[in-house]
Amino acid sequence: MVSDRSLDVLRVIVQDYVASREPVGSKSIVERYAFGVSAATIRHDMAMLEEEELIVAPHTSSGRIPTDKGYRVFVDQLADLRPLTPVQRNAIETFLGNSTDLDEVLVRTVRLLSQLTHQVALVQYPTLGRSHVRHIELVPLSTTRLLIVLITDTGRVEQRHIDIGSELDQEFLGDIRAKLNVKLGGLLLSDAATALDGVVGEFPQARAPIVTEIVSSLRDQVAANRTEKLVMAGAANLALTAEDFGGSIVPVLEAIEEQVTLLRLFAEMEPDQHGLSTSIGSENAAFGLGEASVLASGYSSSGGEFARVGVLGPTRMDYPSNMAAVRAVARYLSRLLGEE
């Protein structure tokens, strides 16, 4: 059984090791922290922590470093979320508040989060398979070129250009636009593709080629919106922490490229009482991320769709600060997208 003082010793070992990347010894703990006990007592506490496999000696006669189990105890029992500074909060509101649509919001989100945490930032698109069609717009770009815009109630804007073989008729485009919005407006994306089946037959045979091109593009746009996707930024931060990955950062880079792997990991992470999820080191071994930690929090869109935003980095990371940043960004995303 680990005593409260031993847990406090674990806390300072994690904090000092994260800050310095150097093993932490009993002498430095006594010198730096006011435990009010001798170095021998601290060594006893460290022995208890080592027996519980919460810390380990990387080398003979060296200090101790946390294990994955030690980080887990730290995150679950000892980590106090540090509030973001007013400057950081203002940066979130200013940087994200200037976005014009969902795509830009999410791109800005990962850029900002990677800067705040110095980790790889990840954000999942809302579960678009449950999104609804809000509006379809047809915009002539030239006499034969057309922009087709699909807007969902989650704020996603999907745009495609198509070339029409004949000159575009404005009045006819208005008829197509009106019929498409009547047929598809408010439908789930999963139902929209089916609803497109009969559209071509509602127009004169002479117009069938143009309508077929538009319907085909919309099918592709609906399919694109139903695909689960991640946006990422900050992969270069891994190079700055390469020493924290025992062998190579290549497996981590490969896992990042495989979005399906990270989406599966996101789906299996369970939130705590703060709405935060953490998966540490060996807990990620099945996903090829046995030397990495992933922190995530959920956010929701205006259509009630749920997704996750988070960071990925080495197990030696500043958990309290990173968890606070992830939670703050997730909360702001929910507020921002809920206003749309």
C-alpha positions, 0 to 999 in steps of 0.5 A: 500500500502506497502512503500519501507521502509516497504519492507526493514523492511520485508527483514530484518525480513525474514533474521533475522528470518531465521538466528535465528528462533526467532521472530524479534522486532522493537527494534532489527531492530533499533539496528541492521540496519541503517534505520535512523528512530525511533522504533515507525516508524519501529513499524508503518511499521511492522503494515502495513506489518501485515495488508497486512498479510506479517508478523504475531505475533506468540505470544502476545507481541512478535516480528514478523515472516514472513508468507508464503505470506511474503516469497513470496514477499521476493523471488519475489521482495527482494531476491538478489541471492548470487553468489557462492564462488570460493570454492563452484564452484570448488566443483561443477566442481570437484565433478560432473566432475568425474562422469562416466555416467548419473546415477552417475552424478545424484547421485553425484548431489543430494549429493553435493546439499544437502551438499551445502544447508542443505536441501533435494536435488532432481533431476529428470531424463531427460524425457526419453520417448523422448530419443533415443537408442544410442547403445546396447552391449552384453557382455559375463560374463561367458559361460552361463551368459550375460550382456545386456547394453542399452545406450541412447543419454541422457547418461543413461546406463541401464544394466541387467544380464541374464542366458542363458540355453546353452553355448554362441556362440561369433559369434552368439552374434555378429550377434544379436548385429549387428542386434539389433543396426541396428533395434533400433539405433536412435529410440525413446524409445517409438518406440524401444519396437515395433521394437523388435517385429520381431527380434526373427523371423529373427534367426533360430528356434534353436536360438529362446530361446536365442534371446527371452531372450535377447529381453525380457530383452531389453523390460524391459530396455526400459520400465525402461528408459521411467519411470519418476524417481527422485533421492534424498539425504539429508532427514536427514536434515529434522531432523535438522529443525523439529522445523520448521514443526508445527506438524510433519515432517512425512507428508513431509517424506511421500511426499518424498517417493511418487515420483509421488507427487513431479514429479507432483509438479515439473511439475506445477512450473513455472520458473521466469526470472532467470529460477528458480521456487519456491513453498512456504508453503501453495502453496504446500498444495495440495501436502501434503507439506503445511509447506515446500518450494521447489526450482527448476531449469531446466537442459537439456541433450545432447539429448535436454531432459528437467528435474529439479533439486532442494531442499525441506525444511522448509519455514524458509530457506535461499532462496537467497543462496539456489536459487543460489546453485540450479541454479549453479548446474542446469547450470553445469549439462546442460553443463556437459551432453551437452558435452557427 
